[in-house]
Amino acid sequence: MTSSIRHPLAALHPSVPARAATLPALLRQRASEHPDRLALRHKDRGIWRRVSWAEYDAQVMHLALFLRARGLGVGDCVAIVGDGSPGWFFADLATQSLGGIAVGIYPTNPWAELQYIVRHCRARVVVCGDQEQVDKVLDALREEGGLPHLELILVVDPKGLRHYEEERLVVLDDAIAEGARLAGAVPEKLLALHADVQALRPEQDAIIVYTSGTTGMPKGARISHRSVITASWRLGQVYGFEGRALSALCYLPLCHVAERLFSTVTQLVWNGVVNFAESIDTVTADLREIAPSYFLGVPRIWEKIQRDIMLASRQSHPLARTAFGWALGRAERLAHAANERPGQHLPWQQRLEGRVLQALFFNNLLAGLGLDRMFFAAAGGAPVPAHTTVFFQALGLLVNEVYGMTETCGLINVQRPGSTRLGWAGPPVEGIEQCTGPDGELLVRGDMVFSGYLHDEAATQAAMEGAGCTRATSPSATRPRAISVSSIARSRSSSPAAARTSRPR
């Protein structure tokens, strides 16, 4: 059963195109403009719980007051490890509200990798999702030099921790409650925090995202408020977010820059609702319940949905199975015909046939899957197999390839509505300049480019050299048709060494 809640229409905040926005300031503004509107939803024992914008803002401000009372301030790092949840968002925005930097860690990382990241970024606080993550932090404290900068461990779900004797361990809800008491006892502290949020600068680091470490030890990519906000702004421009009801399903790890972009940031920039999946294993069920209006799926998610549909077809009545197979075959032929002439309309007879197939066979199927309200379906992380893309195109859902990397806030090239091409991620978004170096590597410049690697000037200089990609001197040089990245090129440009970047001059 899909959600019946009506969501507010997306509206870009004026501070975004003015290049003056920060994430905590956007949260404060959304809460002030629409305090009672739905902002977040999460499941608690099978029941969807709502968090309004006012509640979201209050939780963030109270947690920030608690952290400030513990000495946290500008430039300090807070590591967050756990599955996506409202608590993850609260810790993320509370850290940034103090001028600090939120550092996400994959919940699947073993304690040794967690130790490396927490030690490297010199995090003073670690926020853990549950007992499993707390145990990793405690192991990291005991082993191989420990965590010399760590002063506090916050935990979102304290189940199983009753008998733990670690004095640095505090339940997140208790920390927020303590912050609320501070706000009530000394209102001036809250007013001062509000003023500090408004004084944050867009060029300050907001988050650090650690690379996978496939070519060495993981590197911490420093990403500013301006960079990640600009990425969301440009994404919304391409796909027409303005005036739509935006509802997202958050299921990928929030330490990944793409999930951060599609959920946390886009919600603040465009005014939407974020729904948290119960787990990565329940995504298809959560899709049916939520029916989000936009969705980022890694290839294996789209392939899983395709497999589930085909399995259900094979297990259906022979007559229904035959009818579906015939309709799918016809629709896939239409999809192939459309892909052979990108940007052009099919003859009216084929367009009519497609509409009839949609009405008779596929509309109800998409509704049953929770995909019927989705105006923007995206695929990222790796190329989606062509047969999977064609399959969903036949059903009436165009899955758009989005290409980016950590160092560009997850966004560089995107397919444009009406001009998609199989196996290609499309041209660059507005504000991105691209060219290829002498050896064919992709060079990128723009406001979405990261600020450098934490504590690694040599790697920063190597990634930022981009000498062949100078600022264009004629308008035509920065038009979206300049470079369109193929799936082959994506594999070459998946690391900083192969897709060098530079800030605007």
N, C-alpha and C positions, 0 to 999 in steps of 0.2 A: 504494500500500500504506500503510495507516494505521499509526500508532505503536502498539506493544503494551506500552509502559512503563506500569506502574501508578503513579499519582500519589498522594501523601498527601492525606488529606481536609482540607478547609479548616477552620480554627479561628481565630476572632477572638482576637487577643491581648488579655489583660485590661487592658493600659495604654491601649487605644483608647477603650473607653467611659468610662474614668477620665479621659479628655482629657489624658493625660500623655505620650503617645507622640510620638517624632520618628522620621523615616525611618531615620537611621543606627542609632539604638538598636533599632529593630525588626529591622534586619539582624543586629545582634550577637546579639539574642535568638533569632532563627530559627537562626542558625549554631550557637549553643550548644545548642539543644534537638534539632536534627536535622542534625548536621554532615555526614553522608554522603548525605543525600537530594538528589535532583536539584533544582536551582534554575533553571539556564539551559541552553538548547541552541542551538547555532548551526551552520551548515554551513561546513565547511572543505574545499574541493575536492570537493564532492559528498557528503561524509560528515558526519553529525551528530555534533558534539562536545558532551560533557557538562561542566557546571560544577556542582559540589556547593555546598551552602550554606557549608561551611567554606572552599572555594576562593574563592567569591564574597567572603566577608568578608575573607579574607587579602589578596586583590588590592586591595580597597578600602582596608584599613588601611595596606598598604605604599605605595600611591600617595599616601595622605594624609600619610604620614611624609615622602615625597619632596617633596611640595608645601610642607609645613611647613618643611623644611630650606631651601627657596627663599624663605621669608619669608611664605608665604600664611597668612592667619589669619581671625579673626572679621570678617564683613562684606565680605570681599573677593569679587569676582566672577570666575568662570571661565566663559568662553563655550565652548559645545560645538557643533560643526557637522559633520554627517555622517549617514549612514544609521544606523538602529538596530543595535546590536551590543553584546556584552558590554562592550567598551571604553567605550561611551557610558554604560552603567550604572556602571562602575567610577569614571569621572570624576565623574559626577553625585553618587554617594554619598560619594566621597572629599572632594569640595568641601564638602558639607554636614557631614561628620564634623569638619571644622575650624571649623564655624560660618560657613562661606562660603556663597555663593549661586550656584547653577548657572543659567546663562542659555543656553537653547537657541536655535539659529539654523537656519532652513530650509536644507537642503543645496542647494536650487535658487536661493537668493538670489545675485545678482551681488555682486561685490566692494564696490560702493558701498554697498549696503544692509548688508552685513556690517560695513563700516567704521563706518557710523552706529551700529549696535547696540553693537559692541565699544567704540567711543568713548563712547557715551552712558552705558553701564553701568560704564565705567572698568575693564574687565576687564584683569587682570594676566596672565592665562593664556588661551590659546585651544587647545582640543583639536580636532584635525581628523581626519576619518575617513580621508582618503586624499590623494593628490597633488593632485587637483583642488581640494580645499578649502585645502590649504597654499598653492597658487598664488594663490588669492583673498586670503588673508591677506597674502602678500608684496606683491601689488598694492596692497592697502589700506595697507600700511606705506609704500609709495613715493609714493602719490598724495595730493594735497590735504590736506596736514597730517598724514598718517600716523596712527599709533595711539600716542599719547604715553604711555599707561599700560602697554602690552604689554611683558612681560619674558620670556615663555616660550611656545613653540609645541610642543605635543605632537601626535604623529601616530599613529593606530592602525595603519594599513596603510602601511608605508614604501616600498612598491613604487614604483620610478621616482625615488626621492629620493637615490640613492647619491651623486650628484655635486653635490647642493645644498650651498652653503657658508654658509648662514645659521647663525650661531653659537647662536641661540636655539632652534634646532630639535632636539627630542629625541624618540626613538621611545618610545611609551607603554610597551611591554614593558621597555625599558631603565630607564625611570623607576620602574616597579614593582620591578624587580630591585634597583635602588639603594635603594629603600625597604626591601626585605627585608634587605639588608646592614645598613642602619641598625638595623633591629629586632634583628638577630642580634648586632651589635657593642655596642649599648647597649639592653638590654631595657627599661630604665626609660623610654625614649622611647615604646615601644609601650604600656606600662602607663599612662603619662600620657595618651596619646591615648585609650585605653579609658575612662579617668576623664572626659576632656573630652566624649566622646560621651554618656556618661550624664548629664552636666551640661547638655546642650543643652536649651533651653526650647521648648515647643511653639509659642509665639507668635513665635519667630524666623522670619525669611524663609528659606524653603528653596529656592525657585526664582523666577525672573523670566521671565514669558512675554510676549513682545512682540506687540502687536496687529498686524493686517494693515496698518494705516495708510491705510485707504480714505478716512478723513475728515481726513487730515493726516499728519504724521510718526508712525511707529509709537510707541506708548507701552508702557513696561515695567510690566506688572502684577505687583506683589509678592504672592507667595502664601506663606503660612506653612505650617509642618508641620501645625499643627492643622487648617487649612482643607482641605488636600488629603487628609489622612487621614480627616477627617470625611466628605468626599464619598465616599470608597471605602466607609467603614463604612455610610453610608446606602444606597448602591447595593446592597451585599451584603444588607442587611436586606430590601429590596424583593424581590430575586430569589432569596433563600434560598441564599446561598453556604455557610453553615455546614453542615459535614458532607459537602460535595461535593468531588470531585476537580477542582481548578481548573487548567486548562491554557489558556494564551493564545497567540495568534500576533501578534507585534509586527511591524507592517509600515508603519504611518503614521510620519511624522517625529516623533521624540520631543520636539521643541520645541513640538509641539501639545499643549495641556493635556489633551485627551481621550485621546490615546495614553499620555501619562504616567500618567493616572488608571487606565486599564484594564490597563496592563502593570506598570510599576515599582511604583506605589503599592499597587494591589490585591494584587500578589504578596506584598508585605511585610505588609500589613494582614491578609490572609486566609490566607496560606501556600499558594502555588501555584507553577506552573512557567511560565516565559516562554520561548517558542520564537521565534527571529528568522527572519523571511522572508529569502530571498536578496535579493529586491528587490521593489518594488511590482509589477513585471511578472510575478513568479512566485507571486503570492498564491494563485491558484486551485490551482496545483500543490502549493504548500506546505500548503494546507488539506487536500488529499487525503492527504498524508503524515502530518500532525500530528493531524488530527481533533480540534481544540481543543474544550473543553467550554463556552467562552464566547468571543464574538467581536464586535468593533465594526467594522461595515462602513459606509463612507461610501456614499451612494446609488449612485455609479458602480460600486462593487464588486458590490453586489447586482444591479444591472442587467446587469453583465457575466456573472455566473453565470447569470442568467436567459437571456441571449442564447446562451450556450454550450449550455445544455440544449436550447433550441429548435432550434439549429443541428444538434446531434447527432440530434435527433428527425427533422428533415427529411432527414437523410442516411442514416437507418436503413432497414431493409427496409419495404416498403409496409404489410405486415400489422402490424409493430411500431409504425410511425408512426400508423396508424389507431387501434390499440388505445390508444396513449398519448394521442392527441388526445381520444378519447372519455372516458378516465379523467380527464384534466385538466379537461375541460369539466364533468364531473359534480362533481369535487372543488371547482372554483371556484364552482359554484352553491351548494354547501354552505358554502363560506367566506363568500359574500355573505349567505346566510341567517343565519349566526352573527353577522356584523357588524351586521345589522339589529336584533339583540337582545342587545347587549353585557351580559355578566354573567349571562345566562340560558342554560340548557341547551337544545340542540336536541331535538326529539322523538326517542325511542329508535330509530325506524326510520332517521332520518338519521344518527344517531351510529353505528349499526351499518354503514350504507353507507360512511361515512367510514373506519371501521376496516378493512373489506374492501378498499377502494381502496388504503389504506396498505399492507396486507400483500401485495397482488398486484402493485402497480405502483411505489410510491414509496419503500418502505423501502430496497430495494437501491440505488435511485438516490441517495438521501441518503448512504448508506454509501460509494458510489463517489466522491462529491464531498467526503467528509470532514466532512459535516454531521450525521451520525447520532448523535454523542455530545453535540451542542450543546444544553444545557439553556437557555442564554440567548443569543439572537441580538439584537444591538442595531444601530440605525441612528442616526447623528448627523451633524452638520455642515450638513445641509439636509434638507428633507422627502423621503422616498422616494415615488416615484409610487405612487398607489393600486393600479394594476394589478400593479406589482411586489410590493407587500405581499400582495395577494390570491393571486398566483401561488405565493409561498412558503408561505402559509397553506394553500393547497390541497395542497401537497406534504407538509405536516405540520410545517413550521417557522414559528413565529410570530416575525416580525421586529418588535421593540419599538422605538418611537420614544423617543429620549432627547434632551432639550433642555437646553442650558446655554450658557454663554459663558465666555470666558477669565476674566472677573472673578468667576465663581462656580465655579471649578475644573471647568468643563465639565458641571455638573450642577445642574438646578433641578427640572424636571418629567420624569416618566417614566410610560410606560404600565404599568399593573398587570396581572399575569397574571390572565386571566379577565374582564377588564373593559376591553379595548382598544376603540378607536374610530378608524376610518379618518380620517386627516387631522388627528389630535389627538395631542399629545405627552403628554397625561395630566396628573394633578394633581401638586403639588409633593411632594418627598420630606419625610420627617419632619425638623423643625428649620428648615425654610424658611417664612418668612412672606411672603405676597404680597398686593398690592392694586394697583389701577389708579389712576393719577393723573387729574387733570381732563381731560387731553388723550388719555387712553386708553393711555398708556405703562405698561409693567409695572414695578412697584416691588418690590424683593426685599430681605429681611433674613435673616441667618442666619450660622452659624459658617463656612459655606463661602465667604462673601464675601471677596474679596481685601483686602489691607491698604492699598492705594493705588497710585498710579503713581509710579515712580521719578523723582525730581528734577522733579516736576510737581504742585505743591500745588493749582494752580488746577483742573487736570483732575480731580484726586482729589476736591476739594470739589464739583465739578459732578456727578461720578458718584455721590457719596455722599449727596446732599441728601435724597432719598427721604422728604420730609416727610409725604407721604400714607400711608406705610406704617409706622405706629407699632406697638409691641409689643402683641399682642392681649391683651385683659383677660379673655376667656372662652375655655374650651377649644375651643368650636365654631369660633372664628375661625381656628384654626390646623389644623383637620382637613384631610386631603388633598383633600376635595371643594371646597375654597374656590375655587380657580381652576384651570381646565384650559386649557392653551395650545394653540391651533390652529396649523396650518401658516401661516395668514395672519398670526397674531400673531407667530409666530417671525420672519418677515421684518421686522416692525416693531421687534422687540426684539433685533436682532442686534448692536447697538452700545451702548456705555455710555450714550449720550445717550437711547436709546430704552428701556433697561431699567436704570434707575438702581438702585443698590445701597446698602446700609448695614450696618454691623456691629451686632450686638446691643447694646442699651444695658444 
